[in-house]
Amino acid sequence: MLRYTPSANNVFSLNFNTGNSFPSVNTLNDVEQSVNEYMIKKGNPDLEMSRLFNTAVTYNLVAKKINLQIMAINNIFTNLTLPLYMDCGDKILYTFDSDSKLIQNIAVASGTYSASKQLRFKGEVAYIHSSFSGRYNNHLGTLRASFDANYILKNFLFNISLKAPERNISNSGVITKDFIHYNVNVRYTLNNWHFELGTVNLFSKKQLSEQIYNSSVYGTQTNYYDRTQQSNIYVKLALNLNKGKKQKVRKTSIDKSIDSSIMKIQ
C-alpha cells in the first residue's frame, strides 16, 4: 500500500494485493456421480490453481459534515474454476475446467453527510463490469445504488433505506436479478431494552429473485422466494444482558528497581 496525505482532510492511496485459490475437493474428484437420469457429474484432477490480482486507487475526503470516498478497482482472476457441460449423447457430463479468465472493473462513490446532530444521510453508487474470456465467454455491466437516512430524537432512531434493483454475475458465471428494497423502521432504546417497529417493501407485490446460467450445451433458470424480503410489518424486542463477572482491582506496590550484578563488577 502507498498512501499520500496532502492535507489533514485529503488522503490518496494505492493498494495492490495478490493471492491464490486451490480447487476444492468436489471439483477434483474424478469419480462419476449420477445427478439424475440425464446428467452425470465428474471432477477434473488437472485443474490449475486460480490466482487473484487486485489493484485499487482510493481518494478519501474527511470534512466536518461530509465524508466522501471514491474508488477505482481492478480485479483479475486467472485459471478460474468454472462449471463445464459436455454433450455425451444420451447424457450431459457436468465437470469443471480452469481455462477461463475474469476481469472486473469497479467504480465506487460513497459518502455520508451530517446535516445536524440528529439528521444523517448515507449513499453509495457503483458500476461493476465483469468480463469472462476463455472457454466461458460472457460479460455484464451492473449498476448498484443505495441510500440511507437516520434521524435521532432522544431515545428514538428513525431510519429509511432504499436499494435499487441489481443485476450481477458471480465468479461462477451465474447471473442474478434482484428487485427494489425499501425499509422504514423506528427504534427505541431504554437502558438495556431495545424496541423496533418496521416495514419491509410494504406496498410491493410478490417479489422473486432470478438466477440464470447459459452455456452452449446446458442452461438453467431458477426463481426463488425470500420470505423476509416480502411485504411485511415486523416488531422486535431485545434485552441486552451484557453483565460480565465483576472483578475487584487490587492495588499493588512493587519495587521495580533491581540491582544488576553485572554493573557491580569492577
GULO-543068 format. One record per residue (C-alpha): residue in one letter; z, x, y. Coordinates in nm, 3 decimals. Each point is the difference from the previous one (the first is absolute). Example, Ala and Ser with C-alpha at 12.3 -4.5 7.8 and 13.67 -1.06 7.14 Angstrom:
2
<code:A | Z:0.780 | X:1.230 | Y:-0.450>
<code:S | Z:-0.066 | X:0.137 | Y:0.344>
This chain:
266
<code:M | Z:0.000 | X:0.000 | Y:0.000>
<code:L | Z:-0.084 | X:0.116 | Y:0.351>
<code:R | Z:0.173 | X:-0.171 | Y:0.294>
<code:Y | Z:-0.065 | X:0.030 | Y:0.374>
<code:T | Z:0.231 | X:-0.159 | Y:0.261>
<code:P | Z:-0.147 | X:0.031 | Y:0.350>
<code:S | Z:0.285 | X:-0.210 | Y:0.145>
<code:A | Z:0.314 | X:-0.181 | Y:-0.111>
<code:N | Z:-0.192 | X:-0.328 | Y:-0.042>
<code:N | Z:-0.319 | X:0.124 | Y:-0.168>
<code:V | Z:-0.038 | X:0.150 | Y:-0.347>
<code:F | Z:-0.317 | X:0.108 | Y:-0.182>
<code:S | Z:0.008 | X:0.096 | Y:-0.367>
<code:L | Z:-0.242 | X:0.114 | Y:-0.267>
<code:N | Z:0.098 | X:-0.048 | Y:-0.365>
<code:F | Z:-0.167 | X:0.116 | Y:-0.319>
<code:N | Z:0.120 | X:-0.083 | Y:-0.352>
<code:T | Z:-0.144 | X:0.058 | Y:-0.342>
<code:G | Z:0.113 | X:-0.103 | Y:-0.344>
<code:N | Z:-0.118 | X:-0.090 | Y:-0.348>
<code:S | Z:0.039 | X:-0.282 | Y:-0.248>
<code:F | Z:-0.034 | X:0.033 | Y:-0.376>
<code:P | Z:-0.153 | X:-0.285 | Y:-0.203>
<code:S | Z:0.253 | X:-0.234 | Y:-0.162>
<code:V | Z:0.046 | X:-0.017 | Y:-0.377>
<code:N | Z:-0.177 | X:-0.336 | Y:-0.040>
<code:T | Z:-0.318 | X:0.140 | Y:0.161>
<code:L | Z:-0.001 | X:0.309 | Y:-0.230>
<code:N | Z:0.071 | X:-0.171 | Y:-0.332>
<code:D | Z:-0.332 | X:-0.020 | Y:-0.190>
<code:V | Z:0.125 | X:-0.246 | Y:-0.263>
<code:E | Z:-0.206 | X:-0.321 | Y:0.007>
<code:Q | Z:0.195 | X:-0.313 | Y:0.092>
<code:S | Z:-0.135 | X:-0.353 | Y:-0.023>
<code:V | Z:0.044 | X:-0.186 | Y:0.331>
<code:N | Z:-0.174 | X:-0.318 | Y:-0.120>
<code:E | Z:-0.298 | X:-0.092 | Y:-0.218>
<code:Y | Z:-0.242 | X:0.128 | Y:0.268>
<code:M | Z:0.171 | X:0.319 | Y:0.122>
<code:I | Z:0.157 | X:0.315 | Y:-0.144>
<code:K | Z:0.203 | X:0.256 | Y:0.196>
<code:K | Z:-0.009 | X:0.374 | Y:-0.051>
<code:G | Z:0.133 | X:0.286 | Y:0.213>
<code:N | Z:-0.182 | X:0.318 | Y:0.093>
<code:P | Z:0.179 | X:0.326 | Y:-0.092>
<code:D | Z:-0.244 | X:0.201 | Y:0.216>
<code:L | Z:0.114 | X:-0.142 | Y:0.334>
<code:E | Z:0.035 | X:0.248 | Y:0.286>
<code:M | Z:0.307 | X:0.038 | Y:0.222>
<code:S | Z:-0.030 | X:-0.197 | Y:0.326>
<code:R | Z:0.063 | X:0.176 | Y:0.330>
<code:L | Z:0.091 | X:-0.139 | Y:0.342>
<code:F | Z:-0.073 | X:0.158 | Y:0.336>
<code:N | Z:0.161 | X:-0.171 | Y:0.299>
<code:T | Z:-0.057 | X:0.088 | Y:0.366>
<code:A | Z:0.159 | X:-0.190 | Y:0.288>
<code:V | Z:-0.004 | X:0.037 | Y:0.378>
<code:T | Z:0.276 | X:-0.187 | Y:0.184>
<code:Y | Z:0.087 | X:-0.070 | Y:0.361>
<code:N | Z:0.341 | X:-0.143 | Y:0.096>
<code:L | Z:0.104 | X:-0.134 | Y:0.338>
<code:V | Z:0.372 | X:-0.063 | Y:0.047>
<code:A | Z:0.078 | X:-0.172 | Y:0.330>
<code:K | Z:0.287 | X:-0.209 | Y:0.133>
<code:K | Z:-0.141 | X:-0.332 | Y:-0.117>
<code:I | Z:-0.308 | X:0.097 | Y:-0.201>
<code:N | Z:-0.036 | X:0.194 | Y:-0.323>
<code:L | Z:-0.362 | X:0.061 | Y:-0.104>
<code:Q | Z:-0.151 | X:0.177 | Y:-0.299>
<code:I | Z:-0.371 | X:0.065 | Y:-0.062>
<code:M | Z:-0.114 | X:0.153 | Y:-0.328>
<code:A | Z:-0.328 | X:0.116 | Y:-0.153>
<code:I | Z:0.026 | X:0.062 | Y:-0.377>
<code:N | Z:-0.244 | X:0.136 | Y:-0.254>
<code:N | Z:0.076 | X:-0.025 | Y:-0.374>
<code:I | Z:-0.220 | X:0.159 | Y:-0.267>
<code:F | Z:0.059 | X:-0.075 | Y:-0.370>
<code:T | Z:-0.203 | X:0.211 | Y:-0.246>
<code:N | Z:-0.038 | X:-0.060 | Y:-0.376>
<code:L | Z:0.151 | X:-0.344 | Y:0.045>
<code:T | Z:0.079 | X:-0.178 | Y:-0.328>
<code:L | Z:-0.179 | X:-0.336 | Y:0.002>
<code:P | Z:-0.077 | X:-0.269 | Y:-0.259>
<code:L | Z:-0.337 | X:0.032 | Y:-0.174>
<code:Y | Z:-0.165 | X:-0.289 | Y:-0.186>
<code:M | Z:-0.283 | X:0.072 | Y:-0.247>
<code:D | Z:-0.225 | X:-0.242 | Y:-0.186>
<code:C | Z:0.029 | X:0.066 | Y:-0.374>
<code:G | Z:-0.215 | X:-0.289 | Y:-0.121>
<code:D | Z:0.227 | X:-0.274 | Y:-0.130>
<code:K | Z:0.305 | X:0.137 | Y:0.188>
<code:I | Z:0.094 | X:0.168 | Y:0.328>
<code:L | Z:0.175 | X:0.336 | Y:-0.007>
<code:Y | Z:0.275 | X:0.026 | Y:0.262>
<code:T | Z:0.077 | X:0.368 | Y:0.067>
<code:F | Z:0.055 | X:0.239 | Y:0.293>
<code:D | Z:-0.176 | X:0.286 | Y:0.173>
<code:S | Z:0.079 | X:0.247 | Y:0.279>
<code:D | Z:-0.347 | X:0.046 | Y:0.151>
<code:S | Z:0.069 | X:-0.198 | Y:0.319>
<code:K | Z:0.109 | X:0.108 | Y:0.346>
<code:L | Z:0.168 | X:-0.209 | Y:0.270>
<code:I | Z:0.001 | X:0.073 | Y:0.373>
<code:Q | Z:0.222 | X:-0.207 | Y:0.231>
<code:N | Z:-0.020 | X:0.012 | Y:0.379>
<code:I | Z:0.285 | X:-0.180 | Y:0.176>
<code:A | Z:0.066 | X:-0.070 | Y:0.368>
<code:V | Z:0.339 | X:-0.148 | Y:0.092>
<code:A | Z:0.157 | X:-0.104 | Y:0.330>
<code:S | Z:0.355 | X:-0.134 | Y:-0.004>
<code:G | Z:0.276 | X:-0.039 | Y:0.253>
<code:T | Z:0.305 | X:-0.180 | Y:0.130>
<code:Y | Z:0.077 | X:-0.143 | Y:0.342>
<code:S | Z:0.348 | X:-0.088 | Y:0.127>
<code:A | Z:-0.047 | X:-0.259 | Y:0.272>
<code:S | Z:0.379 | X:-0.020 | Y:0.038>
<code:K | Z:0.315 | X:0.065 | Y:-0.199>
<code:Q | Z:-0.052 | X:-0.337 | Y:-0.168>
<code:L | Z:-0.382 | X:-0.019 | Y:-0.044>
<code:R | Z:-0.202 | X:0.247 | Y:-0.207>
<code:F | Z:-0.357 | X:0.008 | Y:-0.133>
<code:K | Z:-0.164 | X:0.199 | Y:-0.277>
<code:G | Z:-0.365 | X:0.016 | Y:-0.105>
<code:E | Z:-0.247 | X:0.194 | Y:-0.213>
<code:V | Z:-0.379 | X:0.014 | Y:-0.026>
<code:A | Z:-0.174 | X:0.210 | Y:-0.265>
<code:Y | Z:-0.350 | X:0.052 | Y:-0.135>
<code:I | Z:-0.045 | X:0.143 | Y:-0.350>
<code:H | Z:-0.336 | X:0.103 | Y:-0.143>
<code:S | Z:-0.009 | X:0.086 | Y:-0.370>
<code:S | Z:-0.308 | X:0.152 | Y:-0.160>
<code:F | Z:-0.038 | X:0.072 | Y:-0.373>
<code:S | Z:-0.269 | X:0.233 | Y:-0.134>
<code:G | Z:-0.088 | X:0.111 | Y:-0.351>
<code:R | Z:-0.019 | X:-0.230 | Y:-0.300>
<code:Y | Z:0.180 | X:-0.275 | Y:0.195>
<code:N | Z:-0.184 | X:-0.050 | Y:0.329>
<code:N | Z:0.147 | X:-0.244 | Y:0.253>
<code:H | Z:0.130 | X:-0.010 | Y:0.357>
<code:L | Z:0.204 | X:-0.240 | Y:0.210>
<code:G | Z:0.132 | X:-0.020 | Y:0.356>
<code:T | Z:0.338 | X:-0.165 | Y:0.059>
<code:L | Z:0.156 | X:-0.123 | Y:0.323>
<code:R | Z:0.380 | X:-0.034 | Y:0.001>
<code:A | Z:0.200 | X:-0.162 | Y:0.281>
<code:S | Z:0.361 | X:-0.115 | Y:0.033>
<code:F | Z:0.233 | X:-0.115 | Y:0.278>
<code:D | Z:0.376 | X:-0.046 | Y:0.018>
<code:A | Z:0.233 | X:-0.129 | Y:0.275>
<code:N | Z:0.382 | X:-0.001 | Y:0.010>
<code:Y | Z:0.236 | X:-0.167 | Y:0.245>
<code:I | Z:0.376 | X:0.071 | Y:-0.015>
<code:L | Z:0.252 | X:-0.244 | Y:0.146>
<code:K | Z:0.362 | X:0.097 | Y:-0.071>
<code:N | Z:0.037 | X:-0.039 | Y:-0.378>
<code:F | Z:-0.344 | X:-0.160 | Y:-0.043>
<code:L | Z:-0.329 | X:0.174 | Y:-0.082>
<code:F | Z:-0.326 | X:-0.196 | Y:0.036>
<code:N | Z:-0.307 | X:0.145 | Y:-0.170>
<code:I | Z:-0.372 | X:-0.083 | Y:-0.011>
<code:S | Z:-0.244 | X:0.201 | Y:-0.213>
<code:L | Z:-0.373 | X:-0.030 | Y:-0.061>
<code:K | Z:-0.232 | X:0.189 | Y:-0.236>
<code:A | Z:-0.377 | X:-0.048 | Y:0.000>
<code:P | Z:-0.196 | X:-0.054 | Y:-0.325>
<code:E | Z:-0.090 | X:0.326 | Y:-0.172>
<code:R | Z:-0.274 | X:0.112 | Y:-0.239>
<code:N | Z:0.053 | X:0.342 | Y:-0.155>
<code:I | Z:-0.101 | X:0.211 | Y:-0.298>
<code:S | Z:0.246 | X:0.190 | Y:-0.219>
<code:N | Z:-0.038 | X:0.346 | Y:-0.152>
<code:S | Z:-0.106 | X:-0.167 | Y:-0.325>
<code:G | Z:-0.290 | X:-0.183 | Y:0.169>
<code:V | Z:0.160 | X:-0.347 | Y:0.000>
<code:I | Z:-0.066 | X:-0.203 | Y:0.316>
<code:T | Z:0.283 | X:-0.227 | Y:0.120>
<code:K | Z:-0.043 | X:-0.288 | Y:0.246>
<code:D | Z:0.316 | X:-0.115 | Y:0.174>
<code:F | Z:0.076 | X:-0.288 | Y:0.241>
<code:I | Z:0.175 | X:-0.042 | Y:0.335>
<code:H | Z:0.380 | X:0.034 | Y:0.000>
<code:Y | Z:0.228 | X:-0.137 | Y:0.273>
<code:N | Z:0.378 | X:-0.026 | Y:-0.007>
<code:V | Z:0.261 | X:-0.142 | Y:0.237>
<code:N | Z:0.374 | X:0.044 | Y:-0.055>
<code:V | Z:0.335 | X:0.009 | Y:0.175>
<code:R | Z:0.297 | X:0.207 | Y:-0.117>
<code:Y | Z:0.366 | X:-0.035 | Y:0.087>
<code:T | Z:0.256 | X:0.273 | Y:-0.068>
<code:L | Z:0.377 | X:-0.036 | Y:0.022>
<code:N | Z:0.218 | X:0.282 | Y:-0.130>
<code:N | Z:-0.118 | X:0.053 | Y:-0.360>
<code:W | Z:-0.184 | X:-0.335 | Y:-0.028>
<code:H | Z:-0.377 | X:-0.029 | Y:0.046>
<code:F | Z:-0.185 | X:-0.332 | Y:0.025>
<code:E | Z:-0.379 | X:-0.038 | Y:0.021>
<code:L | Z:-0.227 | X:-0.302 | Y:0.039>
<code:G | Z:-0.375 | X:0.061 | Y:-0.015>
<code:T | Z:-0.349 | X:-0.121 | Y:-0.083>
<code:V | Z:-0.293 | X:0.168 | Y:-0.177>
<code:N | Z:-0.359 | X:-0.117 | Y:0.063>
<code:L | Z:0.142 | X:-0.344 | Y:0.084>
<code:F | Z:-0.325 | X:-0.184 | Y:0.080>
<code:S | Z:-0.227 | X:0.173 | Y:-0.252>
<code:K | Z:-0.147 | X:-0.161 | Y:-0.306>
<code:K | Z:0.011 | X:0.161 | Y:-0.344>
<code:Q | Z:-0.067 | X:0.372 | Y:0.046>
<code:L | Z:-0.161 | X:0.210 | Y:-0.272>
<code:S | Z:-0.061 | X:0.373 | Y:-0.008>
<code:E | Z:-0.313 | X:0.127 | Y:-0.171>
<code:Q | Z:-0.073 | X:0.316 | Y:-0.200>
<code:I | Z:-0.357 | X:0.107 | Y:-0.076>
<code:Y | Z:-0.144 | X:0.284 | Y:-0.207>
<code:N | Z:-0.373 | X:0.046 | Y:-0.060>
<code:S | Z:-0.199 | X:0.258 | Y:-0.196>
<code:S | Z:-0.347 | X:0.007 | Y:-0.154>
<code:V | Z:0.138 | X:-0.115 | Y:-0.337>
<code:Y | Z:0.320 | X:-0.194 | Y:0.064>
<code:G | Z:0.169 | X:-0.188 | Y:0.284>
<code:T | Z:0.314 | X:-0.206 | Y:0.057>
<code:Q | Z:0.118 | X:-0.247 | Y:0.265>
<code:T | Z:0.363 | X:-0.114 | Y:0.001>
<code:N | Z:0.186 | X:-0.239 | Y:0.230>
<code:Y | Z:0.378 | X:0.022 | Y:-0.002>
<code:Y | Z:0.271 | X:-0.213 | Y:0.156>
<code:D | Z:0.306 | X:0.147 | Y:0.176>
<code:R | Z:0.261 | X:-0.272 | Y:0.036>
<code:T | Z:0.205 | X:0.191 | Y:0.261>
<code:Q | Z:-0.297 | X:0.011 | Y:0.239>
<code:Q | Z:-0.081 | X:-0.371 | Y:-0.011>
<code:S | Z:0.099 | X:-0.254 | Y:0.265>
<code:N | Z:0.381 | X:-0.023 | Y:-0.020>
<code:I | Z:0.329 | X:-0.010 | Y:0.188>
<code:Y | Z:0.287 | X:0.213 | Y:-0.126>
<code:V | Z:0.370 | X:0.060 | Y:0.064>
<code:K | Z:0.184 | X:0.325 | Y:-0.070>
<code:L | Z:0.373 | X:0.064 | Y:0.000>
<code:A | Z:0.145 | X:0.344 | Y:-0.064>
<code:L | Z:0.343 | X:0.163 | Y:0.009>
<code:N | Z:0.032 | X:0.373 | Y:0.051>
<code:L | Z:0.273 | X:0.137 | Y:-0.228>
<code:N | Z:-0.032 | X:0.359 | Y:0.113>
<code:K | Z:0.365 | X:0.089 | Y:-0.044>
<code:G | Z:0.038 | X:0.343 | Y:-0.154>
<code:K | Z:0.322 | X:0.154 | Y:-0.118>
<code:K | Z:0.206 | X:0.112 | Y:0.295>
<code:Q | Z:0.119 | X:0.357 | Y:-0.016>
<code:K | Z:0.275 | X:0.157 | Y:0.201>
<code:V | Z:-0.098 | X:0.311 | Y:0.188>
<code:R | Z:0.259 | X:0.269 | Y:-0.042>
<code:K | Z:0.044 | X:0.257 | Y:0.269>
<code:T | Z:0.030 | X:0.352 | Y:-0.132>
<code:S | Z:0.094 | X:0.321 | Y:0.172>
<code:I | Z:-0.160 | X:0.305 | Y:-0.165>
<code:D | Z:0.006 | X:0.356 | Y:0.128>
<code:K | Z:-0.365 | X:0.103 | Y:-0.034>
<code:S | Z:0.054 | X:0.359 | Y:0.114>
<code:I | Z:-0.019 | X:0.221 | Y:-0.308>
<code:D | Z:0.068 | X:0.372 | Y:0.014>
<code:S | Z:-0.277 | X:0.203 | Y:-0.151>
<code:S | Z:0.099 | X:0.294 | Y:-0.214>
<code:I | Z:-0.335 | X:0.161 | Y:0.069>
<code:M | Z:0.072 | X:0.018 | Y:0.371>
<code:K | Z:0.329 | X:0.177 | Y:-0.071>
<code:I | Z:-0.163 | X:0.299 | Y:-0.172>
<code:Q | Z:0.033 | X:0.313 | Y:0.212>
